[in-house]
Amino acid sequence: MNAAAGASTWSRIATLVLALLVGAVYGTLGTVGHRQVWQIGDVSLPWGLVAALVGVAALLVAFRTIGGGRLVAAVAGLGVILMVGLLTLSGPGGSVLVVGDLTGTIWSIGPALVTVFVVAWPRLPQRAAARPTASGAGAA
């Protein structure tokens, strides 16, 4: 194995580790913030849940687009899912961050569904650049 291939392998491993850590941090922050609501009269708007799920989708799409493929997005999604799963468990005093209501259930399942959707999305073909005609017939 030459030095260039080794550097490529190590940079790929570093990218995957970074994706896992960023996903874990986002999963932690999303779990803490998913309960935020706006109360307008008798209506509660769960903006924290919406922002957290949209943020997970944006994070995974960015990793898939910039990171170079499905594996990086899947590893970032794994980080989110692991932290959501860990923080769903009750603490030593019996307190929980994810309550067993509709909002908590959506937050427990939502990141996994978003991850599957982003990772499974088909690769779109690249658009071909428009080429000028050689005959010049279109010129005025």
C-alpha positions in Angstrom: 0.0 0.0 0.0 1.4 3.4 -1.0 1.4 6.6 1.1 -1.4 8.2 -1.0 -3.7 5.2 -0.4 -2.9 5.2 3.3 -3.7 8.9 3.6 -7.0 8.3 1.8 -7.9 5.5 4.1 -7.1 7.5 7.2 -9.0 10.5 6.0 -12.0 8.3 5.3 -11.8 6.9 8.8 -11.5 10.4 10.3 -14.5 11.5 8.3 -16.6 8.6 9.6 -15.5 9.3 13.2 -16.3 13.0 12.9 -19.7 12.1 11.4 -20.4 9.8 14.3 -19.4 12.5 16.9 -21.4 15.2 15.1 -24.4 12.9 14.9 -24.1 12.1 18.6 -23.9 15.8 19.6 -26.9 16.6 17.4 -28.8 13.7 18.9 -28.1 15.0 22.4 -29.1 18.5 21.6 -32.2 17.4 19.7 -33.3 15.2 22.6 -33.0 18.0 25.1 -34.8 20.6 22.8 -37.5 18.5 21.2 -40.0 19.3 24.0 -40.1 23.1 23.2 -43.5 24.4 22.3 -45.2 27.7 21.4 -48.4 28.1 23.2 -50.9 30.2 21.2 -54.2 30.3 23.0 -55.3 26.7 23.5 -53.0 25.4 20.7 -49.5 24.0 21.4 -47.1 24.1 18.4 -44.2 21.7 18.9 -41.5 23.8 17.3 -38.7 22.0 19.1 -39.7 18.7 17.6 -40.1 20.1 14.1 -36.7 22.0 14.3 -35.0 18.8 15.6 -36.3 16.6 12.9 -35.6 19.1 10.1 -32.1 19.6 11.6 -31.5 15.8 11.5 -32.6 15.7 7.9 -30.4 18.7 7.0 -27.4 17.2 8.8 -27.7 13.9 7.1 -28.3 15.4 3.6 -25.2 17.6 4.2 -23.1 14.7 5.2 -24.3 12.6 2.2 -23.7 15.4 -0.2 -20.4 16.8 1.1 -19.1 13.7 2.8 -19.1 11.6 -0.3 -21.8 9.0 0.0 -24.3 7.0 1.9 -21.9 5.5 4.5 -21.0 8.9 6.0 -24.7 9.9 6.3 -25.5 6.5 7.8 -22.8 6.8 10.4 -24.0 10.3 11.3 -27.5 9.0 11.6 -26.2 6.2 13.8 -24.7 8.7 16.1 -28.1 10.5 16.4 -30.0 7.3 16.9 -27.6 6.0 19.5 -27.8 9.2 21.6 -31.6 9.3 21.3 -31.8 5.7 22.4 -29.4 6.3 25.3 -31.2 9.4 26.5 -34.6 7.7 26.2 -33.7 5.5 29.2 -34.5 6.7 32.7 -31.8 8.3 34.8 -30.6 7.2 38.2 -33.3 9.2 39.9 -36.0 7.9 37.5 -36.2 11.1 35.5 -36.5 10.9 31.7 -35.8 13.3 28.9 -38.1 11.6 26.4 -41.6 11.2 27.8 -43.8 8.4 26.5 -46.4 10.7 24.8 -46.9 11.5 21.1 -44.1 14.0 21.0 -41.7 11.6 22.6 -42.7 8.7 20.4 -42.2 10.8 17.3 -38.8 11.9 18.5 -37.8 8.3 19.4 -38.8 7.0 15.9 -38.3 10.1 13.7 -34.5 10.2 13.5 -34.3 6.6 12.5 -36.9 7.1 9.7 -35.2 10.2 8.5 -31.9 8.3 8.4 -33.3 5.5 6.4 -35.0 8.0 4.0 -31.8 10.0 3.4 -29.5 7.0 3.1 -31.9 5.1 0.8 -32.6 8.1 -1.5 -31.4 7.2 -5.0 -28.4 9.0 -6.4 -29.6 11.6 -8.9 -27.8 11.7 -12.3 -25.5 14.6 -13.0 -26.8 17.2 -15.4 -24.9 17.6 -18.6 -23.6 21.0 -19.4 -25.2 22.7 -22.4 -22.8 22.6 -25.3 -22.8 25.4 -28.0 -23.5 24.3 -31.5 -20.5 24.1 -33.9 -22.5 25.4 -36.9 -23.2 28.8 -35.4 -26.7 28.7 -36.8 -28.1 30.0 -33.5 -25.9 33.2 -33.6 -27.5 36.4 -34.8 
